[in-house]
Structure formats: structure tokens, C-alpha cells
Amino acid sequence: QVQLDQSGGGLVQPGGSLRLSCVASGRIFDIFDMGWHRQGPGKEREVVATISNGGTADYADSVKGRFTISRDNAKNTVYLQMDSLQPEDTAVYFCYADISTSRIRDDYWGQGTEVTVSS
């Protein structure tokens, strides 16, 4: 009933920028926290950034000052602007959202999108 669809990502050179988007759809009553995780090659999944429905953002130390998370509540969308990308940012990025429906409140995940930073 609830689906998160991601877009963006791809191949970029070191120092470049990319923007990821994630739209939630379905029978949604409310959306609480939204955010992004990533999993690099041979690494565990890690939190990249989160944002509350009031707009309070938190970032992993590794991306502070380079990545910006934002959301458009009217569009049920969360964004991740990634600047000054480095090879260590190469990963599959997953969005998530804490969503309540008429039946349940749960975390929902996007399908993942690859980001490759390489020259």
C-alpha cells in the first residue's frame, strides 16, 4: 500500500555533485522521520542523513558539510543533495520513511540507487 520510489544517482567524478529524490505514495496518513542510508562495497549499511517532519536534520560525520537533506511535505518527498563527492561515497543509497497508514506505523524503504564516484 505504501511505496517509496527513488530517482537520481549514477556515475560522477570526484568533486562532483548528484541529487537523489525519494517519493512516498499510497494510503499515507502521516510521515514522520525520513532519511537516507547507504551501503558501500564490502561495507555495512550506515545512516547518511535523517530529517524530521519539522525539518530538523542530522548527518553522519563523514558527510557533514558536503551533503544536504531536505524534504517537501506537500509532495511526500525527501531529497539528498550530495556535493564534493569522493570515491568513498560510492555506495547503494536507500531512502526510508517512518509512515503511518490506517493500519500500521512502520519504516518503509526505497529500492536503492547506485552512486559511483570515480575518475
N, C-alpha and C positions, 0 to 999 in steps of 0.2 A: 504493500500500500504506500510505502514511503520509499522514495528513490533519490539518490544523490548522483548527479551527473557532472563529471569533471571535464574540463577542457583546458587547453594550453599545454605547455611543456614542449619538449623537443631537444634539439641539439643547439648548443650555444658555445661560443668561445669564452675562455676565461676573461673575466671582467665584464661580460655581457649581462643582459637582463632578460628575464622572462616573467610573464604573468600567468598565474593559474586561477581558474574560476571553478566554482562548485555550486550547482543549483539544486536545492531540495524541492521535491514535488510530491504530491499525494495528499491524503487526508490529514493535513497537519493542523493541530490546534495551536501549538506554540513551539518555538525553537529557543533553546537556552544557549549553552556554550556551543561554539563552532570552532573548528581548527584544522590544523594540518599536521600529519605525521609523515615520516619518510623512512625508507629502508634502503640503505646503500648496499652495494655488492659485498657479501660476506659479513654484513653488519646486522645488529639487531634493530628493530623498528624503534624510532625515537620521536619524541614530540618536537615539532618545529615551532609552532606558534598556536596560541589559542586566543579567542576573543569572546567576551561575554555579550549577552544581548543588549547590555548597556554601553558596549564599546570599549570595555577595559581589555587591553591586550597584554599578553605575556609572551616572551620569546626564549628559546634556547640560547644559551650564551654564545654558541657557535654562529648564530645568525643575527644577533643584535647589531643594529646599525646598518645592516645590509638588506634585511627582509622587512616588509611591512604587511601586516594582516589587516584587512578591513572587511566590512560586511554591509550589505544593503538589506535591511529587514523587510522592506516592502517587496523585495524580489526574492527573498529567502536564499540569498546568495552570499558566499564568502569568497574573498579574493586573497591571493598571496602574491605580492609584488616582490620579485627577487632581483636585486641589483648586486653588482660586483661579484658575480658568481665565480666560484672556484671549483677545481676538479673534485674536491672533497664534498661538494654539494650534489654530485652525481648520485641519483637515487630514484626509486619509485616513490612518488608523493601521493599520499592518500588524504582526502578530506574526511571530516567526520562532523556530525551534528547530534546534539542531545535534543531529541524531539519527542513531544507528547502528541499522541493521537487520541481518539475517543476510547481506546482500549488500553494503551500502554505508554509508558515513557521509557525510551531506550536510546542507545547510541546507534547511529546509522553511518555507514561508510560508503565512500565513493569507490569506483572501480580501479582507481590508481592510474597515474600517468607518469611516464618516464621523463626524467630530466637528465640530460647528459652534457657535462661541461668538459669540453676537450678542444684542443687546437688541431 
